[in-house]
Amino acid sequence: MEYRVLPHGAEQISVIGLGSAGIHNADAAEIERTYELAIDAGINHFDFIPSEAAPLETMGRVLGRHRDQVHVQVHIGALYESGAYGWTTEAEPAIAEFESRLRALGTDYADFGFIHCIDEDADFDRVMNGGIWDYAQARKADGSIRHLAFSTHSPHIARRMLDTGAFDLAMFSLNPMYDYTDESEYGQGETSDRMALMHEFERAGVGVSVMKPFAGGQLLDAAASPFGRALTRIQCIQYALDRPGVLTVLPGVHGEADLRDLLGYLDASSEERDYSMLAEMAPQSREARCVYCNHCQPCPQGIQIGLVNKYYDLAMVGDDLACEHYLNLKHHASECIRCGHCDRRCPFGVAQSMRMSEIEAYFGR
């Protein structure tokens, strides 16, 4: 397993986590086997909000046995009064559901307490000026929430959350379909705005856990994909992990077989992780932009092109440490010999050799 560090904390978070959507269709024995396999494989980050009222006791029993090994996301605002998933901005039912989930886990704390699924300004104002936010802050103060977090599909709301300075983690919907098309309400924002938001997460030190990495399965099915071709799970996971700020990807599974497919990512070759076909699949009107995927590597001069671009982009949005990080690299943009290797290999149409000149001029080295 690969791990990334939560910026506002010392926690090591597995790059593959586990959502709970879909697992409600499995029986108790299958759920138990699946969760045990996940933990044995090194997965340590779990979202505890299924798409329906799953058998929480079974899920909680397994996670409770390994409580000191796992991080659990528990949401304040998810609701299951009818048995199916719903959500609320009313404090009383939201708090009751949150506390019932802690009891199901057999624990007195949530690693990440989430302000759940805020996509509209009116909902933001109601929640952040009312009982849910007051409750979340009180639980953070007494230690029953270790880290405050939020989930949204809206870049605008994400920025309002970031402006509070109160959060350590965000859950955001991220995949090529949402980034390059307007096919879904879950993929709000233009391509460039969504990419800018990922930089803002990273600059603020707010980690991102990715929801909907396969767009509800649409990207895995050529007939359903807006690109007319299917991507693999491995390609979608790599795409998400290459975005700035991302710590972990949280796909749902239906059982043990699904989970074993996901774990194939860990042993996947660079060719299997390569999503460069997006250059042909995504709309050609999109802005050519480096996404730090490193498909341009290896550079004959040893330049870490993805990192050079990343530090430049961060510096341009005001990250004071980005210049220092850039200068500490072994090789710099000034060493580019304009051979064109990276230009030919970039799946997103970026003229990297020209960009190296721009970066060299900016940093002066």
C-alpha positions as CSV (number, residue, x, y, z in Angstrom):
1,M,0.0,0.0,0.0
2,E,1.1,3.6,-0.6
3,Y,0.3,6.3,2.0
4,R,0.1,10.1,2.0
5,V,0.3,12.3,5.0
6,L,-2.6,14.5,6.1
7,P,-1.1,18.1,6.0
8,H,-2.8,19.2,9.2
9,G,-1.8,16.1,11.2
10,A,0.6,13.2,11.3
11,E,-1.9,10.6,10.0
12,Q,-0.7,8.3,7.2
13,I,-3.6,7.8,4.8
14,S,-3.8,4.9,2.3
15,V,-4.1,6.1,-1.3
16,I,-6.9,3.6,-1.8
17,G,-9.6,4.0,0.8
18,L,-13.1,2.4,0.8
19,G,-16.4,4.0,0.4
20,S,-19.5,2.2,1.6
21,A,-21.8,2.7,-1.5
22,G,-22.8,-0.7,-2.9
23,I,-21.8,-2.8,0.1
24,H,-25.3,-2.7,1.4
25,N,-26.3,-5.4,-1.2
26,A,-23.9,-7.9,0.3
27,D,-24.7,-10.3,3.2
28,A,-23.0,-10.0,6.6
29,A,-20.4,-12.6,5.9
30,E,-19.4,-11.0,2.6
31,I,-19.2,-7.6,4.2
32,E,-17.0,-9.0,7.0
33,R,-14.7,-10.7,4.5
34,T,-14.4,-7.6,2.4
35,Y,-13.5,-5.3,5.2
36,E,-11.0,-7.7,6.7
37,L,-9.3,-8.1,3.3
38,A,-9.2,-4.3,2.9
39,I,-7.5,-3.9,6.3
40,D,-5.1,-6.8,5.6
41,A,-4.1,-5.1,2.4
42,G,-3.2,-1.8,4.2
43,I,-6.4,0.2,3.5
44,N,-6.9,2.4,6.6
45,H,-9.3,5.1,5.4
46,F,-13.1,4.3,5.4
47,D,-16.2,6.4,4.6
48,F,-19.1,5.3,6.9
49,I,-22.0,6.6,4.8
50,P,-23.5,3.9,2.6
51,S,-25.9,4.6,-0.3
52,E,-28.6,2.8,1.7
53,A,-29.1,1.8,5.3
54,A,-26.5,-1.0,5.2
55,P,-26.0,-3.5,8.1
56,L,-24.0,-1.0,10.1
57,E,-23.4,-3.5,12.9
58,T,-21.4,-5.8,10.7
59,M,-19.4,-2.9,9.2
60,G,-18.9,-1.4,12.6
61,R,-17.9,-4.7,14.2
62,V,-15.0,-5.2,11.7
63,L,-13.8,-1.6,11.9
64,G,-14.2,-1.7,15.7
65,R,-11.9,-4.7,15.9
66,H,-9.2,-2.6,14.2
67,R,-10.1,0.8,15.6
68,D,-6.6,1.9,16.2
69,Q,-5.5,1.0,12.7
70,V,-8.2,2.8,10.7
71,H,-9.5,6.3,10.0
72,V,-13.2,6.6,9.7
73,Q,-15.2,9.4,8.0
74,V,-18.6,10.0,9.8
75,H,-20.9,12.6,8.4
76,I,-23.2,15.1,10.2
77,G,-26.2,15.5,7.9
78,A,-26.6,12.1,6.3
79,L,-30.0,10.7,7.1
80,Y,-31.7,7.2,6.8
81,E,-35.1,7.7,8.3
82,S,-36.8,6.0,5.3
83,G,-34.1,3.3,5.0
84,A,-32.7,4.9,1.9
85,Y,-30.0,7.6,1.9
86,G,-31.1,11.2,2.4
87,W,-29.6,14.3,3.9
88,T,-30.7,17.1,6.2
89,T,-29.6,20.6,7.3
90,E,-31.6,20.2,10.5
91,A,-29.4,19.8,13.6
92,E,-31.5,17.4,15.7
93,P,-31.8,14.5,13.2
94,A,-28.3,15.1,11.8
95,I,-26.7,14.8,15.3
96,A,-28.8,11.8,16.2
97,E,-27.7,9.9,13.0
98,F,-24.0,10.9,13.6
99,E,-24.1,9.6,17.2
100,S,-25.8,6.4,16.1
101,R,-23.0,5.7,13.7
102,L,-20.4,6.2,16.4
103,R,-22.3,3.6,18.5
104,A,-22.4,1.2,15.6
105,L,-18.6,1.5,15.4
106,G,-18.3,0.9,19.2
107,T,-16.3,4.1,19.5
108,D,-16.5,7.4,21.1
109,Y,-14.8,9.4,18.4
110,A,-14.7,10.0,14.6
111,D,-11.4,10.5,13.0
112,F,-13.1,12.9,10.5
113,G,-16.4,14.6,11.3
114,F,-17.9,15.8,8.1
115,I,-20.2,18.7,7.4
116,H,-22.2,16.6,4.9
117,C,-22.9,17.4,1.2
118,I,-23.3,21.2,1.1
119,D,-23.8,22.4,-2.5
120,E,-25.9,25.5,-2.2
121,D,-25.3,28.9,-0.5
122,A,-28.5,28.7,1.4
123,D,-27.6,25.3,2.9
124,F,-24.1,26.6,3.7
125,D,-25.6,29.6,5.6
126,R,-28.1,27.4,7.4
127,V,-25.6,24.8,8.5
128,M,-22.6,27.1,9.3
129,N,-24.7,29.5,11.3
130,G,-26.7,26.9,13.1
131,G,-26.8,23.8,15.3
132,I,-24.8,21.5,13.1
133,W,-21.7,23.7,13.0
134,D,-22.0,24.5,16.7
135,Y,-22.2,20.8,17.4
136,A,-19.2,19.9,15.2
137,Q,-17.0,22.5,16.8
138,A,-18.0,21.3,20.3
139,R,-17.1,17.7,19.4
140,K,-13.8,18.9,17.9
141,A,-13.1,20.7,21.2
142,D,-13.8,17.6,23.4
143,G,-11.9,15.2,21.1
144,S,-14.9,13.2,19.8
145,I,-14.1,14.6,16.4
146,R,-10.4,14.5,15.7
147,H,-10.5,16.5,12.4
148,L,-13.2,18.7,10.9
149,A,-14.0,18.0,7.3
150,F,-16.7,18.7,4.6
151,S,-18.1,17.2,1.5
152,T,-19.3,19.1,-1.6
153,H,-19.6,18.9,-5.4
154,S,-19.4,22.6,-5.8
155,P,-16.1,24.5,-6.2
156,H,-17.8,27.7,-5.0
157,I,-19.0,26.0,-1.8
158,A,-15.5,24.4,-1.3
159,R,-14.0,27.9,-1.4
160,R,-16.4,29.2,1.2
161,M,-15.5,26.2,3.4
162,L,-11.8,26.8,2.9
163,D,-12.2,30.5,3.8
164,T,-13.2,29.4,7.3
165,G,-9.8,28.0,7.9
166,A,-11.4,25.3,10.1
167,F,-11.0,22.2,8.0
168,D,-8.4,19.5,7.6
169,L,-10.0,17.3,4.9
170,A,-12.5,17.7,2.1
171,M,-14.4,15.1,0.1
172,F,-14.8,16.2,-3.5
173,S,-16.1,14.4,-6.6
174,L,-13.3,14.0,-9.1
175,N,-12.9,12.1,-12.3
176,P,-12.2,12.9,-16.0
177,M,-15.9,13.0,-16.9
178,Y,-16.6,15.7,-14.3
179,D,-13.4,17.6,-15.2
180,Y,-14.0,17.7,-18.9
181,T,-17.7,17.5,-19.6
182,D,-20.9,18.9,-18.1
183,E,-22.6,15.6,-18.3
184,S,-23.4,15.4,-14.5
185,E,-24.6,17.7,-11.8
186,Y,-21.9,16.2,-9.6
187,G,-19.1,17.6,-11.7
188,Q,-19.7,21.3,-11.2
189,G,-17.3,24.0,-12.5
190,E,-15.3,24.5,-15.6
191,T,-12.1,22.5,-16.2
192,S,-9.7,25.4,-15.3
193,D,-11.8,26.3,-12.2
194,R,-11.8,22.8,-10.9
195,M,-8.0,22.5,-11.4
196,A,-7.5,25.8,-9.7
197,L,-9.5,24.6,-6.8
198,M,-7.2,21.6,-6.4
199,H,-4.3,24.0,-6.0
200,E,-6.3,25.9,-3.4
201,F,-6.8,22.7,-1.4
202,E,-3.1,22.0,-1.5
203,R,-2.1,25.6,-0.6
204,A,-4.5,25.6,2.3
205,G,-3.1,22.3,3.6
206,V,-6.6,20.7,3.3
207,G,-6.3,17.1,2.0
208,V,-8.8,15.7,-0.4
209,S,-10.6,12.3,-0.3
210,V,-12.1,11.6,-3.7
211,M,-15.7,10.4,-4.1
212,K,-17.2,9.1,-7.4
213,P,-13.8,8.3,-9.0
214,F,-15.6,6.2,-11.7
215,A,-18.6,8.6,-12.1
216,G,-20.9,5.9,-10.8
217,G,-19.5,3.3,-13.2
218,Q,-20.1,5.4,-16.3
219,L,-16.4,5.8,-17.1
220,L,-16.0,2.0,-17.0
221,D,-18.6,1.4,-19.6
222,A,-17.9,2.5,-23.2
223,A,-21.6,2.7,-23.9
224,A,-22.3,5.0,-20.9
225,S,-19.0,7.0,-21.1
226,P,-19.4,10.5,-22.5
227,F,-16.0,9.9,-24.2
228,G,-17.3,6.9,-26.2
229,R,-14.6,4.7,-24.7
230,A,-14.1,3.0,-21.3
231,L,-11.4,3.7,-18.8
232,T,-10.2,1.1,-16.3
233,R,-10.5,1.4,-12.6
234,I,-6.7,1.6,-12.4
235,Q,-6.6,4.6,-14.8
236,C,-9.4,6.4,-12.9
237,I,-7.6,5.9,-9.6
238,Q,-4.3,7.2,-11.0
239,Y,-6.0,10.2,-12.6
240,A,-7.4,11.2,-9.2
241,L,-4.2,10.6,-7.3
242,D,-2.3,12.8,-9.8
243,R,-4.5,15.9,-8.9
244,P,-3.0,18.4,-6.4
245,G,-4.1,17.9,-2.8
246,V,-5.5,14.4,-3.2
247,L,-4.7,11.9,-0.4
248,T,-7.0,9.0,-1.1
249,V,-9.6,7.7,-3.5
250,L,-12.7,6.1,-2.0
251,P,-14.5,3.9,-4.5
252,G,-17.4,1.8,-3.3
253,V,-17.4,-2.0,-3.7
254,H,-20.1,-4.7,-3.8
255,G,-17.9,-7.3,-2.2
256,E,-14.6,-9.1,-2.1
257,A,-14.3,-9.6,-5.8
258,D,-14.7,-5.8,-6.4
259,L,-12.1,-5.0,-3.8
260,R,-9.5,-7.4,-5.3
261,D,-10.0,-5.6,-8.6
262,L,-9.2,-2.3,-6.9
263,L,-6.2,-3.7,-5.1
264,G,-4.8,-4.6,-8.6
265,Y,-3.8,-0.9,-8.8
266,L,-1.0,-1.5,-6.3
267,D,0.8,-3.9,-8.7
268,A,-0.2,-2.2,-11.9
269,S,2.5,-1.2,-14.4
270,S,3.0,2.3,-15.6
271,E,1.3,1.3,-18.9
272,E,-1.8,0.1,-17.0
273,R,-1.9,3.4,-15.0
274,D,-1.4,5.5,-18.2
275,Y,-4.5,7.6,-19.0
276,S,-3.0,9.5,-21.9
277,M,-5.8,8.4,-24.2
278,L,-7.8,11.2,-22.6
279,A,-6.0,13.5,-25.1
280,E,-8.1,11.9,-27.7
281,M,-11.2,11.3,-25.6
282,A,-11.7,14.7,-23.9
283,P,-13.1,17.7,-25.7
284,Q,-10.5,19.4,-27.8
285,S,-11.7,22.8,-26.8
286,R,-10.4,22.3,-23.3
287,E,-7.5,24.5,-22.1
288,A,-4.1,22.8,-22.5
289,R,-2.9,22.5,-18.9
290,C,-0.3,20.5,-17.1
291,V,-2.0,18.1,-14.6
292,Y,1.4,16.7,-13.2
293,C,0.7,13.2,-14.5
294,N,4.3,12.7,-15.5
295,H,3.4,11.0,-18.8
296,C,6.1,13.2,-20.3
297,Q,8.9,11.4,-18.3
298,P,11.7,10.5,-18.5
299,C,13.3,13.9,-19.3
300,P,16.7,13.4,-20.8
301,Q,18.0,16.2,-18.5
302,G,16.5,14.7,-15.4
303,I,14.0,17.5,-14.9
304,Q,11.0,16.5,-12.8
305,I,8.6,18.2,-15.1
306,G,5.4,17.6,-13.1
307,L,6.9,19.0,-9.9
308,V,8.4,22.0,-11.8
309,N,5.0,22.8,-13.2
310,K,3.3,22.2,-9.8
311,Y,5.6,24.6,-7.9
312,Y,5.2,27.2,-10.6
313,D,1.4,27.0,-10.5
314,L,1.4,27.2,-6.7
315,A,3.7,30.2,-6.7
316,M,1.4,31.9,-9.1
317,V,-1.5,31.6,-6.7
318,G,0.6,33.0,-3.8
319,D,2.1,29.9,-2.1
320,D,5.3,31.4,-0.5
321,L,6.9,28.0,0.0
322,A,6.6,27.0,-3.6
323,C,9.7,29.0,-4.7
324,E,11.8,27.4,-2.0
325,H,10.6,23.9,-3.0
326,Y,11.4,24.6,-6.6
327,L,14.9,25.9,-5.8
328,N,15.6,22.7,-3.8
329,L,14.9,20.5,-6.8
330,K,18.1,18.9,-8.3
331,H,17.3,20.0,-11.8
332,H,15.5,23.2,-12.9
333,A,13.6,24.6,-15.9
334,S,16.8,26.4,-17.0
335,E,18.3,23.0,-17.9
336,C,15.7,22.3,-20.6
337,I,17.3,21.7,-24.0
338,R,14.0,22.0,-25.9
339,C,14.3,18.5,-27.4
340,G,10.5,18.2,-27.6
341,H,10.3,14.8,-25.9
342,C,7.8,16.1,-23.3
343,D,5.8,18.0,-25.9
344,R,5.3,14.9,-27.9
345,R,4.3,12.8,-24.9
346,C,2.0,15.2,-23.1
347,P,-1.6,13.8,-23.3
348,F,-3.1,17.2,-22.5
349,G,-1.4,19.2,-25.3
350,V,0.9,21.3,-23.2
351,A,3.9,22.8,-24.9
352,Q,6.2,22.0,-22.0
353,S,9.4,23.2,-23.7
354,M,7.8,26.7,-24.0
355,R,6.5,26.5,-20.5
356,M,10.0,25.7,-19.2
357,S,11.2,29.0,-20.6
358,E,8.3,30.8,-18.8
359,I,9.1,29.0,-15.5
360,E,12.8,29.8,-15.9
361,A,12.0,33.5,-16.3
362,Y,9.7,33.5,-13.3
363,F,12.1,31.8,-10.8
364,G,15.3,33.3,-12.3
365,R,17.2,30.0,-12.1
